[in-house]
Amino acid sequence: MNQVEKDVTVKEPKHAQSLNINNLLKFLLFSLIGIFTFFIPITINGVSSIPLDHIVTYVQTVFSGAVPYYALIMIIFGAIYPFINRTWNKDIVNIVLSVFKIFGAAVTVMLVFQFGPGWLLDPNIGPYLFEKLVIPVGVLVPIGAVFLALLVGYGLLEFFGVLLQSVMRPIWKVPGRSAVDAVASFIGSYSIGLLITNRVFKEGKYTIKEATIIATGFSTVSVTFMIVIANTLDLMGIWNMYFWVTLFVTFLVTAITVRMWPLNKLSEEYYDGQGQPEEIIKKNRIKVAWSQAMEVADHAPAISKNIWMNFKDGLIMTMAILPSIMSIGLLGLILAEYTSVFDILGYIFYPFTWIMQVPEPLLAAKAAATEIAEMFLPALLVTDASLITKFVIATLSVSAILFFSALIPCILSTEIPISVPKLIVIWIERTILTIIIVTPIAYLLL
C-alpha cells in the first residue's frame, strides 16, 4: 500500500445531502456544457471535431490578422514575467528556462515582422512552429480555461472520481478523481490536460507522483491532431481502428511505466505540503459520488468568478508556455533538420524495431527518435513506408507523449517538479514499450 493510501481514512459513506434544486442545476447544467465542449464531436462545415476545437478554429479564422500579434504579446509578457515576479533565479531550471524564453521572444519578433536568418524563416522551421503550434495553443488555452471552469468546478470531477476509484488507483496509481483529467488530456489537448492537472495539483488533490503520472501518461496531442497524422499517412480509411488502438496502447504503456523508474520513485508529497487525500470508498459508491458532487456544487463560487479565475490562470499558463515552445521547440526542430543527432539516437530503438519485425526497422527507429523533438516529425519521415510501419509510427507519435516542441516546455511551465533528464527517460521507456505492444497489434489487424 502506498503512502497516500496509508494516509487516507476508510470511511463509510456520508448521508446523502438533501436535494437542493440550485445545486442540482449547477451540477447538471455546467457539467453537461463542459462535457459537450470537451468530449462530444460535432460536424461544422464538413469538419468533425469537439466544440472547443471549432471555437478555436473560428477565432483563428475571424481574427487571422490579429492572432499573430496576440501571440507575440503573450510571448513577450511571458519572457519578462519571471523577472517581474522574481522567479527567474529560483533554481537552475528556472534560470535556463528564463533565458530560453527571452530567446523565444526575440525569434518571435523576427518571425512576425519577417526578418532574420534564412534557417529561421525556413517554412519547415520558424513559421511551422509559430503557425502550427504557438498560435493554436495560444488561442486554445485561455478559451479552454473558460470551459474548464464548467467541467471541473461543479462536482463532475468528484462524481466520476468516486465511481472510477477502483479502476484508476489499481491500474495507474492515481486517484479516481483523475479520470476526467485523463480523458480530457487524451481527447482534448495536452495544454488543456496540463491546465487541469496543474490546477488540481495546486489544490492539493494530487501528490507530486500522481501529477507527474498524469502529465506524462495521459497528456497526448488532441484528437484533431491525430486526424492530421492519419491524413498525412493515409490512415483515415481505418480511423476508428487507429484511434482505439492508440488509446489502448497509450493507457497500457502508462500502466506499465508507473511501475518503472523514475515514476515509481517520485515523491508522494503534496503541493506546499498541504494535501486533500481522496477518501477510499468501499460501499454505496453511487450514493457517495452523488453526495460529494452536490457538496462541491454547493460550495462552488459564482459562475462569473469561477470563469474569471480560470481565464486568468489560462492567460498566465499561455504566457509561460508560448515562449518555451518558441525557443526549446525551435532548438529541437533545428537539431532534427540540420544535424544527425536523431539518426544516432535512432539506434537506441533499432534493436526493438528489428526484433518486432517492423518492415523498415531502421527508418522506423529514426522516425521514433525524432518524436522527442516534435510529434509530427515521425509521420513526415514514413509517408512512403509500408502500412504496418505507418500504423506503428502513427500510434507512437501519440503514445510516446513527450516532445520538446511543446509538451515538455508545458510541463516545465507548471508547478509540477519534474526534471528534464527524468522526462527523457520516461520518453525512452514509452517509445520502446509502444513499439513492442503496437507492432503485433498492427500485424494482427492490418
C-alpha positions as CSV (number, residue, x, y, z in Angstrom):
1,M,0.0,0.0,0.0
2,N,1.5,3.4,-0.9
3,Q,1.8,6.4,1.3
4,V,-1.3,8.0,0.0
5,E,-3.5,5.0,0.9
6,K,-1.9,4.9,4.3
7,D,-2.8,8.5,5.0
8,V,-6.4,8.1,3.8
9,T,-9.0,7.1,6.3
10,V,-11.5,4.5,5.1
11,K,-14.9,6.0,5.8
12,E,-18.4,4.9,5.5
13,P,-20.4,7.0,3.0
14,K,-21.8,10.2,4.3
15,H,-25.6,10.6,4.4
16,A,-26.8,11.9,1.1
17,Q,-27.3,15.7,1.2
18,S,-30.9,16.8,1.0
19,L,-31.8,17.6,-2.6
20,N,-31.1,21.2,-3.4
21,I,-32.5,22.2,-6.8
22,N,-29.9,25.0,-7.2
23,N,-27.0,22.6,-6.6
24,L,-28.6,20.0,-8.9
25,L,-29.0,22.5,-11.7
26,K,-25.4,23.8,-11.3
27,F,-24.0,20.3,-11.4
28,L,-26.1,19.1,-14.3
29,L,-26.1,22.3,-16.5
30,F,-22.5,23.4,-16.1
31,S,-21.1,19.8,-16.2
32,L,-23.1,18.9,-19.3
33,I,-21.9,22.1,-21.0
34,G,-18.3,21.1,-20.1
35,I,-18.7,17.6,-21.3
36,F,-20.2,18.7,-24.6
37,T,-17.4,21.3,-25.1
38,F,-14.6,18.8,-24.5
39,F,-15.9,15.4,-25.5
40,I,-18.7,15.4,-28.0
41,P,-17.7,15.7,-31.6
42,I,-19.9,17.7,-33.9
43,T,-19.6,18.4,-37.6
44,I,-19.4,22.0,-38.8
45,N,-18.6,22.9,-42.5
46,G,-17.8,19.3,-43.1
47,V,-15.3,19.1,-40.2
48,S,-15.9,16.8,-37.3
49,S,-14.3,17.8,-34.0
50,I,-15.1,18.7,-30.4
51,P,-16.9,22.1,-30.0
52,L,-13.8,23.7,-28.3
53,D,-11.7,23.0,-31.4
54,H,-14.4,24.5,-33.6
55,I,-14.4,27.7,-31.4
56,V,-10.6,27.9,-31.5
57,T,-10.7,27.5,-35.3
58,Y,-13.4,30.2,-35.6
59,V,-11.4,32.6,-33.5
60,Q,-8.2,31.9,-35.6
61,T,-10.2,32.4,-38.8
62,V,-12.1,35.5,-37.9
63,F,-9.1,37.2,-36.3
64,S,-6.4,35.7,-38.5
65,G,-4.7,39.1,-38.9
66,A,-4.6,39.8,-35.2
67,V,-3.7,36.4,-33.6
68,P,0.0,36.5,-34.6
69,Y,0.3,39.8,-32.7
70,Y,-1.7,38.5,-29.8
71,A,0.7,35.5,-29.7
72,L,3.7,37.9,-29.9
73,I,2.3,39.9,-26.9
74,M,1.8,36.8,-24.9
75,I,5.3,35.6,-25.6
76,I,6.9,39.0,-24.7
77,F,5.0,39.2,-21.5
78,G,5.8,35.6,-20.8
79,A,9.5,36.3,-21.3
80,I,9.6,39.2,-18.9
81,Y,7.1,37.8,-16.3
82,P,9.8,35.6,-14.4
83,F,11.9,38.8,-14.0
84,I,8.8,40.8,-12.7
85,N,7.8,38.2,-10.1
86,R,11.5,37.4,-9.4
87,T,11.3,33.7,-10.0
88,W,13.8,33.6,-12.8
89,N,16.7,32.8,-10.5
90,K,14.9,30.5,-8.1
91,D,16.9,27.5,-9.3
92,I,19.0,26.3,-12.3
93,V,15.9,25.1,-14.2
94,N,14.2,28.5,-13.9
95,I,17.4,30.3,-14.9
96,V,17.7,28.2,-18.0
97,L,14.0,28.4,-18.9
98,S,14.1,32.2,-18.4
99,V,17.0,32.6,-20.8
100,F,15.2,30.4,-23.3
101,K,12.1,32.5,-23.0
102,I,14.0,35.7,-23.8
103,F,15.4,33.9,-26.9
104,G,11.9,32.8,-27.8
105,A,10.6,36.3,-27.7
106,A,13.4,37.5,-29.9
107,V,12.8,34.9,-32.6
108,T,9.1,35.6,-32.5
109,V,9.6,39.2,-33.2
110,M,11.7,38.2,-36.3
111,L,9.0,35.8,-37.5
112,V,6.1,38.2,-37.1
113,F,7.9,41.1,-38.8
114,Q,9.6,38.8,-41.4
115,F,13.3,39.4,-40.8
116,G,16.2,37.3,-39.6
117,P,18.4,34.4,-40.8
118,G,17.3,32.1,-43.5
119,W,17.2,29.0,-41.3
120,L,14.7,30.7,-39.0
121,L,12.4,31.8,-41.9
122,D,12.5,28.3,-43.5
123,P,8.8,27.3,-43.7
124,N,9.6,24.0,-42.0
125,I,11.3,25.6,-39.0
126,G,10.2,29.0,-37.6
127,P,6.9,29.6,-39.5
128,Y,5.8,25.9,-38.9
129,L,6.4,26.2,-35.2
130,F,4.7,29.6,-34.9
131,E,1.7,28.9,-37.1
132,K,1.0,25.2,-36.3
133,L,1.8,25.1,-32.6
134,V,2.2,28.5,-31.0
135,I,-0.9,30.2,-32.3
136,P,-3.3,27.3,-31.8
137,V,-2.0,26.7,-28.3
138,G,-2.1,30.4,-27.5
139,V,-5.8,30.7,-28.6
140,L,-6.8,27.3,-27.1
141,V,-5.6,27.6,-23.5
142,P,-7.4,30.8,-22.4
143,I,-10.7,29.7,-24.2
144,G,-10.4,26.2,-22.9
145,A,-9.8,27.5,-19.4
146,V,-13.2,29.2,-19.5
147,F,-15.0,26.0,-20.2
148,L,-12.7,24.1,-17.9
149,A,-14.4,26.1,-15.1
150,L,-17.6,24.3,-16.0
151,L,-16.1,20.9,-16.4
152,V,-14.2,20.6,-13.1
153,G,-15.7,23.2,-10.9
154,Y,-19.2,21.9,-10.1
155,G,-18.8,18.3,-8.9
156,L,-18.2,16.3,-12.1
157,L,-14.6,15.5,-11.0
158,E,-15.7,14.2,-7.6
159,F,-18.7,12.3,-9.1
160,F,-16.6,10.3,-11.5
161,G,-13.7,10.2,-9.1
162,V,-15.7,8.1,-6.6
163,L,-17.2,5.8,-9.4
164,L,-13.8,5.1,-11.0
165,Q,-11.7,5.0,-7.9
166,S,-11.5,1.2,-8.0
167,V,-10.1,1.4,-11.6
168,M,-7.7,4.4,-11.6
169,R,-5.8,3.6,-8.5
170,P,-5.0,-0.1,-9.0
171,I,-4.1,0.3,-12.7
172,W,-2.5,3.7,-12.9
173,K,-1.7,4.5,-9.3
174,V,-3.7,7.8,-9.4
175,P,-6.9,8.9,-7.6
176,G,-10.3,8.2,-9.1
177,R,-10.8,12.0,-9.4
178,S,-8.1,11.9,-12.2
179,A,-10.4,10.0,-14.5
180,V,-12.0,13.2,-16.0
181,D,-8.5,14.7,-16.2
182,A,-7.1,11.7,-18.1
183,V,-9.9,11.6,-20.6
184,A,-9.7,15.4,-21.2
185,S,-5.9,15.1,-21.6
186,F,-6.2,12.4,-24.2
187,I,-9.2,13.6,-26.2
188,G,-8.9,17.3,-25.8
189,S,-5.4,18.6,-25.8
190,Y,-2.2,18.3,-23.8
191,S,-2.3,22.0,-22.9
192,I,-5.9,21.7,-21.5
193,G,-5.0,18.5,-19.8
194,L,-2.0,20.1,-18.1
195,L,-4.1,23.1,-17.2
196,I,-6.5,20.7,-15.3
197,T,-3.6,18.7,-13.8
198,N,-1.7,21.8,-12.6
199,R,-4.9,23.3,-11.1
200,V,-5.9,20.1,-9.2
201,F,-2.2,19.6,-8.1
202,K,-2.1,23.1,-6.7
203,E,-5.4,22.5,-4.9
204,G,-3.6,19.6,-3.0
205,K,-5.7,16.8,-4.7
206,Y,-2.7,15.1,-6.4
207,T,0.7,14.2,-5.0
208,I,3.8,15.1,-7.0
209,K,4.0,11.5,-8.1
210,E,0.3,11.4,-9.2
211,A,0.5,14.8,-11.0
212,T,3.6,13.6,-12.9
213,I,2.0,10.3,-13.9
214,I,-1.0,12.2,-15.3
215,A,1.1,14.8,-17.1
216,T,3.5,12.2,-18.7
217,G,1.0,9.4,-19.2
218,F,-2.2,10.9,-20.5
219,S,-1.4,14.4,-21.8
220,T,-1.3,13.5,-25.5
221,V,-2.0,15.6,-28.6
222,S,-5.6,16.4,-29.4
223,V,-7.8,14.1,-31.4
224,T,-7.8,16.8,-34.1
225,F,-4.0,16.4,-34.4
226,M,-4.4,12.7,-34.6
227,I,-6.6,13.3,-37.6
228,V,-3.8,15.3,-39.1
229,I,-1.4,12.4,-38.6
230,A,-3.9,9.9,-40.0
231,N,-4.5,12.1,-43.1
232,T,-0.7,12.5,-43.6
233,L,-0.2,8.7,-43.6
234,D,-3.4,7.8,-45.5
235,L,-4.9,6.1,-42.4
236,M,-8.3,7.8,-42.4
237,G,-9.8,4.7,-44.0
238,I,-9.1,2.9,-40.8
239,W,-9.6,5.9,-38.5
240,N,-11.7,4.1,-35.8
241,M,-9.2,1.3,-35.6
242,Y,-6.3,3.8,-35.4
243,F,-8.0,5.9,-32.6
244,W,-9.0,3.0,-30.4
245,V,-5.7,1.1,-30.8
246,T,-3.8,4.3,-29.9
247,L,-5.9,4.9,-26.9
248,F,-5.5,1.3,-25.7
249,V,-1.7,1.4,-26.3
250,T,-1.2,4.8,-24.6
251,F,-3.1,3.8,-21.5
252,L,-1.4,0.4,-21.3
253,V,2.0,1.9,-21.7
254,T,1.2,4.3,-18.8
255,A,0.1,1.4,-16.6
256,I,3.5,-0.2,-17.1
257,T,5.7,3.0,-16.8
258,V,4.1,3.9,-13.4
259,R,5.7,0.8,-12.1
260,M,9.2,1.7,-13.5
261,W,11.8,4.2,-12.5
262,P,11.6,7.2,-12.3
263,L,7.8,7.4,-11.9
264,N,7.7,4.7,-9.2
265,K,10.3,6.5,-7.0
266,L,8.8,10.1,-7.2
267,S,7.8,11.9,-4.1
268,E,4.3,11.4,-2.6
269,E,4.3,14.8,-1.0
270,Y,1.6,17.4,-1.9
271,Y,2.0,20.9,-3.3
272,D,3.3,23.2,-0.4
273,G,2.9,20.2,1.9
274,Q,-0.9,20.6,2.0
275,G,-3.0,17.7,0.7
276,Q,-6.5,16.6,0.4
277,P,-6.2,12.8,0.0
278,E,-9.1,11.0,-1.6
279,E,-11.4,9.0,0.6
280,I,-11.3,5.3,-0.1
281,I,-14.9,4.4,-0.7
282,K,-15.9,0.7,-0.2
283,K,-19.7,0.8,-0.2
284,N,-22.6,2.7,-1.7
285,R,-20.3,4.2,-4.4
286,I,-23.1,5.9,-6.4
287,K,-24.7,7.4,-3.3
288,V,-21.3,8.8,-2.1
289,A,-20.4,10.0,-5.6
290,W,-23.7,12.0,-5.7
291,S,-23.2,13.3,-2.2
292,Q,-19.7,14.6,-2.9
293,A,-20.8,16.2,-6.2
294,M,-23.6,18.1,-4.5
295,E,-21.2,19.2,-1.8
296,V,-18.8,20.7,-4.3
297,A,-21.6,22.3,-6.3
298,D,-22.9,23.9,-3.0
299,H,-19.5,25.4,-2.2
300,A,-18.6,26.4,-5.8
301,P,-18.0,30.1,-6.4
302,A,-20.4,32.1,-8.6
303,I,-20.1,31.2,-12.3
304,S,-18.7,34.6,-13.2
305,K,-16.0,34.4,-10.6
306,N,-15.1,30.8,-11.5
307,I,-14.8,31.7,-15.2
308,W,-12.6,34.7,-14.5
309,M,-10.3,32.7,-12.1
310,N,-9.8,30.1,-14.8
311,F,-9.4,32.6,-17.6
312,K,-6.7,34.4,-15.6
313,D,-5.0,31.0,-14.9
314,G,-5.2,30.3,-18.7
315,L,-3.6,33.5,-19.6
316,I,-0.8,33.0,-17.1
317,M,-0.2,29.5,-18.4
318,T,-0.3,30.8,-22.0
319,M,2.5,33.3,-21.2
320,A,4.5,30.5,-19.5
321,I,4.1,28.0,-22.4
322,L,4.4,30.0,-25.6
323,P,8.0,31.4,-25.2
324,S,9.2,28.0,-24.2
325,I,7.6,26.3,-27.2
326,M,9.1,29.0,-29.4
327,S,12.6,28.5,-28.0
328,I,13.0,24.9,-26.9
329,G,10.8,23.7,-29.7
330,L,12.9,25.7,-32.2
331,L,16.1,24.0,-30.9
332,G,14.5,20.6,-31.4
333,L,13.5,21.3,-35.0
334,I,16.9,22.7,-35.8
335,L,18.6,19.5,-34.5
336,A,16.2,17.3,-36.5
337,E,16.7,19.3,-39.7
338,Y,20.4,20.2,-39.7
339,T,22.2,17.6,-37.6
340,S,22.5,13.8,-37.4
341,V,21.5,13.7,-33.7
342,F,18.3,11.8,-34.3
343,D,20.0,9.4,-36.8
344,I,22.3,8.4,-33.9
345,L,19.5,8.4,-31.3
346,G,17.5,6.1,-33.6
347,Y,20.0,3.3,-32.9
348,I,18.5,3.1,-29.3
349,F,15.3,1.9,-30.9
350,Y,16.6,-0.1,-33.8
351,P,17.0,-3.4,-31.9
352,F,13.4,-3.2,-30.9
353,T,12.0,-2.3,-34.4
354,W,14.2,-5.1,-35.8
355,I,13.2,-7.8,-33.2
356,M,9.5,-6.8,-33.6
357,Q,9.9,-7.1,-37.4
358,V,8.7,-3.7,-38.4
359,P,9.0,-3.7,-42.2
360,E,11.5,-0.8,-42.4
361,P,13.2,-1.2,-39.0
362,L,16.0,1.5,-39.4
363,L,13.6,4.0,-40.9
364,A,11.1,3.3,-38.1
365,A,13.8,3.7,-35.5
366,K,14.9,7.0,-36.8
367,A,11.3,8.2,-37.0
368,A,10.7,7.1,-33.4
369,A,13.8,9.1,-32.3
370,T,12.5,12.4,-33.9
371,E,9.4,12.3,-31.8
372,I,11.2,13.8,-28.9
373,A,11.7,17.0,-31.0
374,E,8.3,17.3,-32.4
375,M,5.5,14.7,-32.5
376,F,4.6,15.4,-36.2
377,L,8.1,14.7,-37.5
378,P,7.9,10.9,-37.4
379,A,4.9,11.0,-39.7
380,L,6.7,13.1,-42.2
381,L,9.6,10.5,-42.4
382,V,7.4,7.5,-43.1
383,T,4.9,8.8,-45.7
384,D,6.2,6.4,-48.3
385,A,6.6,3.4,-46.0
386,S,4.5,0.2,-45.7
387,L,1.1,0.3,-44.0
388,I,2.4,-1.6,-40.9
389,T,5.3,0.9,-40.4
390,K,3.0,3.9,-40.9
391,F,0.5,2.4,-38.4
392,V,3.2,1.8,-35.8
393,I,4.7,5.3,-36.2
394,A,1.3,7.0,-36.2
395,T,0.5,5.3,-32.9
396,L,3.9,6.0,-31.5
397,S,3.6,9.7,-32.3
398,V,0.7,9.9,-29.8
399,S,1.6,7.3,-27.2
400,A,5.2,8.4,-26.6
401,I,3.6,11.7,-25.5
402,L,6.7,13.7,-24.6
403,F,8.3,16.1,-27.1
404,F,10.4,19.3,-26.9
405,S,8.5,21.5,-29.3
406,A,5.5,21.8,-26.9
407,L,4.7,19.3,-24.2
408,I,7.9,19.3,-22.3
409,P,8.1,23.1,-22.1
410,C,4.4,23.0,-21.0
411,I,5.2,20.6,-18.2
412,L,8.2,22.6,-17.1
413,S,5.9,25.7,-17.0
414,T,3.6,24.1,-14.4
415,E,4.2,23.8,-10.7
416,I,4.9,20.0,-11.1
417,P,8.6,19.4,-10.1
418,I,10.0,17.0,-12.7
419,S,13.4,17.3,-14.3
420,V,14.3,17.1,-18.0
421,P,16.5,14.0,-17.6
422,K,13.7,12.1,-16.0
423,L,11.3,13.2,-18.7
424,I,13.7,11.9,-21.3
425,V,14.0,8.5,-19.5
426,I,10.2,8.3,-19.4
427,W,10.0,9.1,-23.2
428,I,12.5,6.3,-24.0
429,E,10.6,3.8,-21.9
430,R,7.3,4.8,-23.5
431,T,8.8,4.6,-27.0
432,I,10.2,1.1,-26.5
433,L,7.1,-0.2,-24.9
434,T,4.9,1.2,-27.7
435,I,7.0,-0.4,-30.4
436,I,6.8,-3.8,-28.5
437,I,3.0,-3.5,-27.9
438,V,1.6,-2.0,-31.1
439,T,3.6,-3.9,-33.7
440,P,1.9,-7.3,-33.1
441,I,-1.4,-5.5,-33.0
442,A,-0.7,-3.9,-36.4
443,Y,0.2,-7.3,-37.9
444,L,-3.0,-8.8,-36.4
445,L,-5.4,-6.1,-37.6
446,L,-3.9,-5.0,-40.9
